[in-house]
Amino acid sequence: MTAAILRVGARTFLSVRRHRNYRLFFMGQVISNTGTWMQRVAQAWLVLSLTGSPVSVGILALCQFMPFTLFSLVAGVVVDRLDAWRTVIGTQFTQMLLAAAIAIVALAGVAEAWHVYVIAALMGLVQVLDAPSRQSLTFRMVGPAELPNAISLNSGLFNGARIFGPALGGVLIAAAGAGVCFAVNAASYIAVLAGLLLMRPEEFHPVERRERPRILSGLKEGLRFARQDEQIWLVLGLVFVMSTFCLNFNVLLPVLAKHTLHSGPETFGVLSAVFGVGALIGALVSAHVSRATVGVTALGSAGFALCELLIAPMRSTLIVAILLFVAGVCFTTWASNSNSLIQLASPDHLRGRVIGIYFFAFAGTGTAGGILSGWLTAAGGTELAFAVAGIAGLSVSLYVWLRSRTASLVEETSIDEPRLAA
């Protein structure tokens, strides 16, 4: 039994074991992601404390995600012009300075809502460049064979921090105030920066280099490639619909807990944590399987959408929690698979641009999706919002799954096989 467990763990964390550079990155992210989630909780709490208005939290979310809507596509071109390792060092250092700035303002007792909005918007702007750069760097650290494993582990880190970061942040806010959370987040960047600076660039996976693209012509080239490659546009279409219609828990879960289930903030916290636990388990399972296919991606998104459809009429907190747990497992199945498929189908010189398009589909639609979910909830409660999300997600999943059965696609890459041509 012990040997079997060790074999499972070895396969699940394969990219950590095999690649020193990724091991350093992974260890730094364990600390940094927890700090990031602590800051998110502290920002929302500070704004709400300063204004007393729930609308102000919505404005904060707009400041955080609007940069992805405006600049994700252009950021992909910039990533293809720059060295990913040096870019990530720069973006992480900048985020550390921004976290330190809001910490100083908050600890000094002079914070105003607009301070938080500005820092959140600047953080979002930096993250627009940071996110695709980190994806490109992950490819450089582990290569194509172990990319699905590494992406799943990255997702596991993020969702593990989603569970522990807000809980730790809540304790610190109650004990010492939001400013301490910001200070802890600023300090957490030291770990990831140390890991980045200790890397050996000569061990990076080699990639093809071409002349640096111009912004406009480079963007057109990336969009043209994504449109012409059937696997990429299928996956991007799936991500776009799922992110717009289905990934709006930040809007729906508080309303679900308070108005539909007639409970308090503790229920909202439990539901969020249950989803995070499911997402963490899903990420670890995906890392163990280390195989990305369009069909499995569509099945994962279908499972996620089905859970939302089943949640729509529910009034039992226990059943909703179980469905959210399953939804979390399905979420990381389709999210990590789609990320892997996009990168594996992209040539080296276009990878940054295609990842930029991916992040536009994944995060850039958050503003529109949140407004849509809010409108549906106002019109027909969470029942209508979850039902629409479920139907939209199931429809696009079915279409993508049927296309994956008939189209000539690069179907899979595993840790034991190189990329296979269809």
Summary of the structure (lengths in Angstrom):
residues: 422
radius of gyration: 20.7
end to end distance: 38.5
largest distance: 61.8
contacts: 1566
relative contact order: 0.15
helix: 84%
strand: 1%
